[in-house]
């Protein structure tokens, strides 16, 4: 565990695993965070079932090397352990 000023800060390990997926973007939403104009991009990803994915994990898209955070627990479509759908976000600006 990594602590900064007594607060647990998550650390992420980059893996060499590659999964194919489809992604549908909804554009960005402008918002102000700490008096800074920030754009929050959201996207829905559908892929084959990956049992190890969970909320707060990060994924990297290989076409533009952008890093996205999984917002909620991935949905196991039809509870068949075949496909997943989940929403991701990234902060820009």
N, C-alpha and C positions, 0 to 999 in steps of 0.2 A: 504494500500500500504506500501511496505517496501523499504526504501531508504538507500543506503550505499554510502557515499561521494557524495550525491546529485543525484545518479543514481537509478532509479527504478529497484529493483531486484524482479523478480517474485517469489511468494511463491506458494507451491503446497499442496493440502490437500489430504490425502489418504482416499479413499472411500472403503466401504465394497462390492461394486458391483463386480460381477464376470461374465465375458462374455466368451463364447467359441469361438475359432477362429482357423484358419489355418495359419501357418507362413512358409515362404520360405526365407532362409538365403542365402546371397551372399558372405559370408566370410568377411574378414577384409581387409582394405586398410591401409598400413603404411603411415603415414604423420608426418611431424615435426611441432609442435605447440609450440611457445615460447622456441625453442631450446630443446624440449623434444620429443622423438620418441613416437608417439601415434598411436593406432590402432582404426580406425573408422569402426565399424560393421554396416551393413545395412541389412534390412529385409523388405519383403512385407507381410502385414497382411490382411487377408480377414475374415470378420465377418458379423454377422447380423447388420442391420442398427441401429446405435446409434446416434441420432440427436445431442447430446451434445458434441461429439468429434470435436476438431478443431486443427489446426496447433499449435505447441508449447506445446500441452498437453503432459503429460507423462503417460505411461502405465507400468505395472509391470507384468512380466510373472511369473506364480506361480510355474512352474517346477524348476526354478533356481533362483528365486527372482531378476532377472536382471531388471533394469529400462531403458526404451527406450523412446526417444522423437519423437513425430510425426513431420515429416519434412514439409509436405505440407498439404493443406486442403484435408481431406478424400474424395475419389471419390464415389459418389452415383451411383452404377452400374445400367445402363439402366434407371436411374432416376425413379426407382420404389419404393424407400424407403424400400427396402428389404435387400440389401447387401451393404457393404462398402469395399473398398480396399484403403490402404494407406501405405506409406513408413515410416519406423522408423529407427532411428540410435542411437548408443550409443558409447561413447568414453571409451577406455580401455587402460591401460598401463600407 
